[in-house]
């Protein structure tokens, strides 16, 4: 077990995840990127916590160069911060940074779900509603890992249903920039997590009904509630 708490959480998470396809089928950098990103999204790390490149290399069984390249890519996507010559940490943002990202999301995500509602297919609707059901089922058991993974599926399906891939990719990058802060807020705030799940259900139901206007309004309301919650957390610690 790693000696510090963040790496301990990462090691515990990575040990319990399937590696998927063999490393000989993909570049080691891609394997490192996918596994570290998955752990960052679901292992419960806090903003500002440091990571160790040598320890990650050992945990993954991958040499340090591919791990370093994966960390650099995750830093470019806004999930990590690299302090040259000093440390790699989970991304931490100022209040202004977070509010700027949420402002951008408020402009783009309502349009994303509107387009998704117009173009989604039956298989994607089934995936979307399945993700929402898993989120709802996880609440009574305090199973945040399942909730978080289902939330990712929810957003991935909507992005895939959007006929404008650039819009979908842009929204993913924006979400990544505040992912840890938003997820930490929800994880430690059961009332917000429950409310967020209800808001997701409203978006999903509108999309499943192929009602673009209702989906757009539901997402706009969700982003507004997210903005309020994050502002209170970052400004007042609530």
Residue frames relative to the residue before (quaternion, step in Angstrom):
aa qw qx qy qz dx dy dz
X 1.0000 0.0000 0.0000 0.0000 0.00 0.00 0.00
X 0.5102 -0.6436 0.4730 0.3192 3.58 -0.96 0.82
X 0.5402 -0.6761 0.4125 0.2844 3.55 -1.13 0.68
X 0.7363 0.3533 -0.2464 0.5218 3.61 1.10 -0.41
X 0.6710 -0.5626 0.3188 0.3629 3.53 -1.18 0.69
X 0.6719 0.4941 -0.3406 0.4340 3.66 0.73 -0.87
X 0.6958 0.4556 -0.2857 0.4761 3.58 0.85 -0.93
X 0.5920 0.5599 -0.3620 0.4528 3.57 1.14 -0.56
X 0.6502 0.5021 -0.3096 0.4788 3.56 0.98 -0.82
X 0.6487 0.5110 -0.3157 0.4674 3.57 0.99 -0.82
X 0.6619 0.5093 -0.3142 0.4514 3.58 0.90 -0.92
X 0.6426 0.5195 -0.3202 0.4632 3.59 0.96 -0.87
X 0.6740 0.4955 -0.3013 0.4577 3.57 0.91 -0.89
X 0.6991 0.4936 -0.2851 0.4316 3.58 0.77 -1.03
X 0.6224 0.5585 -0.3433 0.4276 3.59 1.06 -0.69
X 0.7424 0.4152 -0.2140 0.4802 3.55 1.12 -0.68
X 0.6074 0.5379 -0.3598 0.4607 3.60 1.26 0.19
X 0.4709 -0.6493 0.5166 0.2996 3.53 -1.11 0.71
X 0.4649 -0.6967 0.4759 0.2683 3.56 -1.00 0.83
X 0.4025 -0.7219 0.4806 0.2931 3.57 1.19 -0.34
X 0.8258 -0.1703 0.1449 0.5178 3.56 -1.08 -0.72
X 0.6088 -0.5926 0.3917 0.3531 3.53 -1.12 0.72
X 0.5865 -0.6032 0.4127 0.3490 3.51 -1.15 0.64
X 0.6005 0.5694 -0.3744 0.4183 3.61 1.14 -0.44
X 0.6359 0.5313 -0.3291 0.4528 3.59 1.25 -0.27
X 0.7838 0.1953 -0.1141 0.5784 3.58 1.19 -0.31
X 0.6168 -0.5097 0.4265 0.4216 3.54 -1.24 0.26
X 0.5536 -0.6277 0.4314 0.3368 3.56 -0.99 0.81
X 0.5932 0.5656 -0.3690 0.4382 3.57 1.09 -0.61
X 0.6542 0.5091 -0.3153 0.4619 3.59 1.00 -0.80
X 0.6256 0.5235 -0.3341 0.4722 3.57 1.04 -0.77
X 0.6635 0.5029 -0.3017 0.4645 3.57 0.90 -0.97
X 0.6475 0.5280 -0.3189 0.4476 3.58 0.92 -0.91
X 0.7049 0.4779 -0.2840 0.4405 3.58 0.75 -1.02
X 0.6971 0.4720 -0.2868 0.4572 3.60 0.90 -0.88
X 0.6576 0.4869 -0.3230 0.4754 3.61 0.97 -0.75
X 0.6367 0.5236 -0.3307 0.4594 3.59 0.97 -0.83
X 0.6418 0.5220 -0.3208 0.4613 3.58 0.94 -0.88
X 0.6713 0.4918 -0.2973 0.4682 3.58 0.95 -0.87
X 0.6307 0.5298 -0.3378 0.4555 3.60 0.99 -0.77
X 0.6856 0.4953 -0.2817 0.4530 3.57 1.02 -0.79
X 0.8437 0.2495 -0.0670 0.4705 3.57 0.98 -0.81
X 0.6012 0.6123 -0.3622 0.3640 3.64 1.17 -0.25
X 0.5277 -0.6864 0.3833 0.3215 3.60 1.25 0.01
X 0.3319 0.7395 -0.5220 0.2656 3.61 1.08 0.58
X 0.3920 -0.7148 0.5379 0.2149 3.53 -1.20 0.65
X 0.6091 -0.5391 0.4203 0.4023 3.62 -1.15 0.50
X 0.7907 0.3088 -0.2451 0.4684 3.54 -1.02 0.89
X 0.5320 0.6308 -0.4243 0.3729 3.62 1.17 -0.23
X 0.4217 -0.7338 0.4760 0.2389 3.61 -0.91 0.91
X 0.2247 -0.7397 0.6187 0.1402 3.53 -1.27 0.58
X 0.2938 -0.7491 0.5696 0.1677 3.56 -1.20 0.54
X 0.4100 -0.7260 0.5016 0.2307 3.55 -0.62 1.14
X 0.6688 0.4866 -0.3307 0.4544 3.67 0.82 -0.82
X 0.6710 0.4924 -0.3086 0.4605 3.60 0.94 -0.82
X 0.6257 0.5188 -0.3378 0.4746 3.59 1.02 -0.75
X 0.6235 0.5426 -0.3325 0.4542 3.58 0.99 -0.83
X 0.6738 0.4925 -0.2847 0.4716 3.57 0.96 -0.91
X 0.6542 0.5261 -0.3119 0.4449 3.59 0.93 -0.91
X 0.7458 0.4180 -0.2106 0.4741 3.56 0.94 -0.95
X 0.3590 -0.7308 0.5008 0.2935 3.58 1.20 -0.44
X 0.5532 0.5695 -0.3827 0.4725 3.55 1.18 0.70
X 0.5418 -0.6447 0.4238 0.3335 3.59 -0.92 0.86
X 0.6731 -0.5654 0.3139 0.3588 3.54 -1.19 0.58
X 0.6116 0.5787 -0.3716 0.3911 3.62 0.99 -0.70
X 0.6838 0.4463 -0.3136 0.4846 3.68 0.78 -0.82
X 0.6222 0.5294 -0.3450 0.4621 3.59 1.06 -0.71
X 0.6446 0.5165 -0.3199 0.4641 3.59 0.95 -0.86
X 0.6526 0.5072 -0.3132 0.4677 3.60 0.96 -0.83
X 0.6404 0.5179 -0.3215 0.4672 3.59 1.02 -0.78
X 0.6485 0.5106 -0.3166 0.4674 3.58 0.98 -0.83
X 0.6386 0.5224 -0.3250 0.4622 3.58 1.01 -0.79
X 0.6490 0.5072 -0.3211 0.4674 3.59 0.99 -0.81
X 0.6602 0.4978 -0.3071 0.4712 3.59 0.97 -0.82
X 0.6153 0.5231 -0.3459 0.4776 3.58 1.14 -0.58
X 0.6348 0.5231 -0.3274 0.4649 3.60 1.02 -0.76
X 0.6944 0.4615 -0.2662 0.4836 3.57 1.10 -0.67
X 0.5823 -0.6426 0.3443 0.3599 3.57 1.29 0.05
X 0.5412 0.6398 -0.4050 0.3656 3.60 1.22 0.08
X 0.7685 0.2097 -0.1170 0.5931 3.57 1.23 -0.52
X 0.2409 -0.7155 0.6271 0.1917 3.52 -1.36 0.26
X 0.1768 -0.7784 0.5963 0.0851 3.56 -0.91 0.96
X 0.1412 -0.7582 0.6335 0.0622 3.55 -0.80 1.09
X 0.4112 -0.7586 0.4341 0.2589 3.62 -0.18 1.25
X 0.8495 0.1365 -0.1301 0.4928 3.53 -0.88 1.04
X 0.7313 0.4243 -0.2394 0.4773 3.58 1.23 -0.06
X 0.7915 -0.2711 0.2355 0.4946 3.61 0.39 -1.13
X 0.2689 -0.6715 0.6531 0.2242 3.48 -1.45 0.18
X 0.0134 -0.8182 0.5740 -0.0288 3.58 -0.73 1.02
X 0.5871 -0.5082 0.4799 0.4083 3.53 -1.33 0.31
X 0.5577 -0.6549 0.3885 0.3305 3.58 -0.83 0.99
X 0.0614 -0.7610 0.6456 0.0181 3.52 -1.08 0.88
X 0.1632 -0.8250 0.5396 0.0386 3.56 -0.85 0.99
X 0.4887 -0.6130 0.5238 0.3332 3.53 -1.24 0.49
X 0.6778 -0.4636 0.3633 0.4401 3.55 -1.29 0.25
X 0.6604 0.5096 -0.3158 0.4522 3.59 0.92 -0.89
X 0.6210 0.5443 -0.3470 0.4447 3.60 0.95 -0.84
X 0.6876 0.4901 -0.2820 0.4554 3.55 0.85 -1.03
X 0.6793 0.4878 -0.2990 0.4596 3.57 0.88 -0.91
X 0.6143 0.5392 -0.3485 0.4587 3.60 1.08 -0.65
X 0.6612 0.4941 -0.3101 0.4717 3.58 0.94 -0.88
X 0.6711 0.4881 -0.3114 0.4631 3.59 0.88 -0.87
X 0.5915 0.5502 -0.3651 0.4627 3.60 1.08 -0.62
X 0.6584 0.4947 -0.3087 0.4760 3.58 0.94 -0.89
X 0.6436 0.5147 -0.3273 0.4623 3.58 0.96 -0.81
X 0.6411 0.5358 -0.3340 0.4362 3.59 1.00 -0.78
X 0.6647 0.4919 -0.2966 0.4777 3.58 1.18 -0.55
X 0.7778 0.3977 -0.1769 0.4533 3.57 0.97 -0.90
X 0.6953 0.5195 -0.3103 0.3879 3.61 0.81 -0.88
X 0.6013 0.5284 -0.3958 0.4501 3.66 0.96 -0.52
X 0.6496 0.4931 -0.3138 0.4862 3.58 1.04 -0.75
X 0.6098 0.5602 -0.3466 0.4407 3.58 1.03 -0.77
X 0.7202 0.4244 -0.2701 0.4777 3.61 0.78 -0.94
X 0.5758 0.5701 -0.3857 0.4412 3.61 1.11 -0.55
X 0.6850 0.4687 -0.2757 0.4848 3.55 0.91 -0.94
X 0.6252 0.5413 -0.3362 0.4506 3.57 1.03 -0.77
X 0.6541 0.5197 -0.3137 0.4514 3.58 0.95 -0.87
X 0.6729 0.4935 -0.2932 0.4666 3.58 1.11 -0.61
X 0.8026 0.3271 -0.1256 0.4828 3.58 1.12 -0.62
X 0.4741 0.7039 -0.4368 0.2982 3.61 1.20 -0.21
X 0.3042 -0.7478 0.5593 0.1883 3.56 -1.11 0.70
X 0.7183 -0.4692 0.2936 0.4215 3.56 -1.27 0.26
X 0.6443 0.5253 -0.3294 0.4478 3.59 0.95 -0.80
X 0.6626 0.4940 -0.3040 0.4738 3.57 1.00 -0.80
X 0.6047 0.5387 -0.3569 0.4655 3.60 1.06 -0.66
X 0.6430 0.5198 -0.3209 0.4620 3.57 0.96 -0.84
X 0.6439 0.5100 -0.3138 0.4762 3.59 0.99 -0.82
X 0.6611 0.5271 -0.3013 0.4409 3.56 0.91 -0.96
X 0.7042 0.4512 -0.2659 0.4794 3.57 0.83 -0.98
X 0.6056 0.5454 -0.3523 0.4601 3.58 1.12 -0.59
X 0.6394 0.5206 -0.3225 0.4649 3.57 1.01 -0.81
X 0.6511 0.5095 -0.3147 0.4663 3.58 0.95 -0.85
X 0.6445 0.5224 -0.3253 0.4538 3.60 0.94 -0.84
X 0.6559 0.4966 -0.3127 0.4748 3.60 0.99 -0.78
X 0.6141 0.5328 -0.3482 0.4667 3.59 1.03 -0.68
X 0.6737 0.4928 -0.2899 0.4682 3.56 0.91 -0.94
X 0.6748 0.5034 -0.2962 0.4510 3.59 0.95 -0.88
X 0.6512 0.5411 -0.3196 0.4255 3.60 1.10 -0.63
X 0.5530 0.6629 -0.3885 0.3222 3.61 1.12 -0.59
X 0.7067 0.4582 -0.3102 0.4410 3.67 0.69 -0.89
X 0.7110 0.4462 -0.2482 0.4834 3.59 1.19 -0.50
X 0.3761 -0.7357 0.4734 0.3052 3.59 1.30 0.04
X 0.3403 0.7435 -0.4947 0.2944 3.57 1.09 0.79
X 0.1052 -0.8511 0.5122 0.0469 3.54 0.33 1.25
X 0.5928 0.5782 -0.3812 0.4110 3.59 1.05 -0.63
X 0.6607 0.4871 -0.3025 0.4845 3.58 0.94 -0.89
X 0.6261 0.5390 -0.3365 0.4519 3.58 0.97 -0.84
X 0.6889 0.4994 -0.2831 0.4424 3.56 0.83 -1.03
X 0.6704 0.4847 -0.3049 0.4718 3.59 0.93 -0.86
X 0.6497 0.5057 -0.3171 0.4708 3.58 1.03 -0.74
X 0.6006 0.5526 -0.3439 0.4644 3.57 1.11 -0.69
X 0.6404 0.5152 -0.3219 0.4699 3.58 1.01 -0.80
X 0.6370 0.5155 -0.3297 0.4688 3.59 0.97 -0.83
X 0.6017 0.5785 -0.3365 0.4360 3.57 1.01 -0.90
X 0.7311 0.4208 -0.2372 0.4818 3.58 0.76 -1.06
X 0.6277 0.5404 -0.3429 0.4431 3.60 1.03 -0.72
X 0.6525 0.5124 -0.3185 0.4585 3.59 0.96 -0.84
X 0.6455 0.5106 -0.3236 0.4669 3.57 0.94 -0.84
X 0.6536 0.5138 -0.3127 0.4594 3.58 0.95 -0.85
X 0.6661 0.5043 -0.3004 0.4601 3.57 1.00 -0.84
X 0.6690 0.5023 -0.2965 0.4607 3.59 1.12 -0.65
X 0.5768 0.5842 -0.3809 0.4254 3.58 1.22 -0.36
X 0.3987 -0.7466 0.4766 0.2375 3.64 -0.75 0.95
X 0.6592 0.4441 -0.3059 0.5240 3.60 1.29 -0.10
X 0.2458 -0.8194 0.4950 0.1519 3.63 0.01 1.24
X 0.6013 0.5612 -0.3713 0.4307 3.61 1.06 -0.60
X 0.6272 0.5233 -0.3324 0.4715 3.57 1.02 -0.78
X 0.6622 0.5097 -0.3055 0.4564 3.58 0.92 -0.91
X 0.6657 0.5031 -0.2997 0.4626 3.59 0.93 -0.89
X 0.6406 0.5290 -0.3233 0.4530 3.58 0.99 -0.82
X 0.6540 0.5074 -0.3128 0.4657 3.58 0.95 -0.86
X 0.6249 0.5329 -0.3409 0.4574 3.60 1.00 -0.77
X 0.6591 0.5058 -0.3093 0.4626 3.58 0.91 -0.87
X 0.6471 0.5092 -0.3208 0.4680 3.58 0.99 -0.78
X 0.6512 0.5092 -0.3183 0.4640 3.59 0.92 -0.88
X 0.6314 0.5481 -0.3359 0.4338 3.60 0.98 -0.79
X 0.6462 0.5614 -0.3273 0.4002 3.57 1.00 -0.80
X 0.7874 0.2181 -0.1416 0.5590 3.61 1.11 -0.49
X 0.2789 0.8116 -0.4833 0.1733 3.57 1.29 0.22
X 0.7101 0.4730 -0.2854 0.4367 3.57 0.73 -1.04
X 0.6574 0.5074 -0.3212 0.4553 3.56 0.95 -0.82
X 0.6756 0.4872 -0.3001 0.4650 3.58 0.87 -0.90
X 0.6839 0.4827 -0.2924 0.4623 3.58 0.93 -0.87
X 0.6219 0.5266 -0.3448 0.4658 3.58 1.05 -0.71
X 0.6195 0.5424 -0.3326 0.4598 3.57 1.02 -0.81
X 0.6983 0.4634 -0.2744 0.4716 3.58 0.85 -0.96
X 0.6493 0.5533 -0.3249 0.4084 3.58 0.91 -0.94
X 0.7732 0.3438 -0.1716 0.5045 3.57 0.94 -0.90
X 0.6942 0.3913 -0.2600 0.5454 3.56 1.28 0.20
X 0.2380 -0.8267 0.4901 0.1403 3.61 0.20 1.26
X 0.6336 0.5325 -0.3420 0.4449 3.59 1.02 -0.75
X 0.6637 0.4876 -0.3019 0.4802 3.57 0.99 -0.82
X 0.6283 0.5375 -0.3403 0.4479 3.59 1.01 -0.79
X 0.6596 0.4970 -0.3051 0.4742 3.58 0.97 -0.86
X 0.6619 0.4991 -0.3075 0.4672 3.59 0.95 -0.88
X 0.6322 0.5364 -0.3229 0.4564 3.57 1.03 -0.83
X 0.6341 0.5296 -0.3233 0.4615 3.57 1.04 -0.78
X 0.6334 0.5174 -0.3218 0.4771 3.57 1.00 -0.82
X 0.6531 0.5142 -0.3122 0.4601 3.58 0.96 -0.86
X 0.6348 0.5131 -0.3225 0.4793 3.59 1.03 -0.77
X 0.6290 0.5377 -0.3333 0.4519 3.58 0.98 -0.82
X 0.6517 0.5186 -0.3210 0.4509 3.60 0.94 -0.84
X 0.6407 0.5062 -0.3195 0.4809 3.57 1.03 -0.78
X 0.6819 0.5049 -0.2906 0.4424 3.57 0.84 -1.02
X 0.6609 0.5087 -0.3196 0.4497 3.59 0.90 -0.86
X 0.6510 0.5119 -0.3181 0.4615 3.58 0.99 -0.81
X 0.6467 0.4981 -0.3213 0.4800 3.57 1.00 -0.79
X 0.6552 0.5232 -0.3138 0.4454 3.59 0.94 -0.92
X 0.6776 0.4599 -0.2780 0.5021 3.56 1.15 -0.64
X 0.3509 -0.7552 0.4662 0.2988 3.55 1.38 -0.08
X 0.3804 0.6896 -0.4937 0.3688 3.50 0.94 1.09
X 0.2460 -0.8289 0.4792 0.1510 3.62 0.17 1.23
X 0.6659 0.5134 -0.3190 0.4373 3.59 0.89 -0.88
X 0.6720 0.4878 -0.3016 0.4686 3.59 0.90 -0.90
X 0.6368 0.5244 -0.3274 0.4607 3.59 1.01 -0.78
X 0.6373 0.5321 -0.3120 0.4619 3.56 0.98 -0.89
X 0.6949 0.4694 -0.2794 0.4676 3.60 0.85 -0.94
X 0.6405 0.5245 -0.3300 0.4536 3.59 1.01 -0.77
X 0.6674 0.4772 -0.3080 0.4817 3.60 0.98 -0.76
X 0.6210 0.5346 -0.3489 0.4548 3.58 1.00 -0.71
X 0.6547 0.4984 -0.3051 0.4794 3.58 1.01 -0.81
X 0.6343 0.5308 -0.3315 0.4539 3.59 0.99 -0.78
X 0.6700 0.4841 -0.3075 0.4714 3.60 0.88 -0.87
X 0.6188 0.5395 -0.3464 0.4539 3.60 1.04 -0.69
X 0.6645 0.4863 -0.2995 0.4819 3.59 0.99 -0.86
X 0.6182 0.5349 -0.3385 0.4660 3.58 1.07 -0.73
X 0.6449 0.5235 -0.3223 0.4541 3.56 0.92 -0.88
X 0.6612 0.5112 -0.3052 0.4565 3.59 0.90 -0.91
X 0.6751 0.5050 -0.2906 0.4525 3.55 0.92 -0.96
X 0.6910 0.4761 -0.2849 0.4634 3.57 0.88 -0.92
X 0.6236 0.5346 -0.3481 0.4518 3.59 1.01 -0.72
X 0.6658 0.5023 -0.3010 0.4623 3.57 0.95 -0.88
X 0.6577 0.5160 -0.3130 0.4508 3.56 0.99 -0.84
X 0.7355 0.4336 -0.2413 0.4613 3.57 0.81 -1.02
X 0.7164 0.4449 -0.2543 0.4735 3.60 1.06 -0.66
X 0.8247 0.2056 -0.0673 0.5225 3.57 0.86 -0.99
X 0.4554 -0.6992 0.4443 0.3261 3.60 1.26 -0.11
X 0.4839 0.6780 -0.4268 0.3523 3.58 1.21 0.42
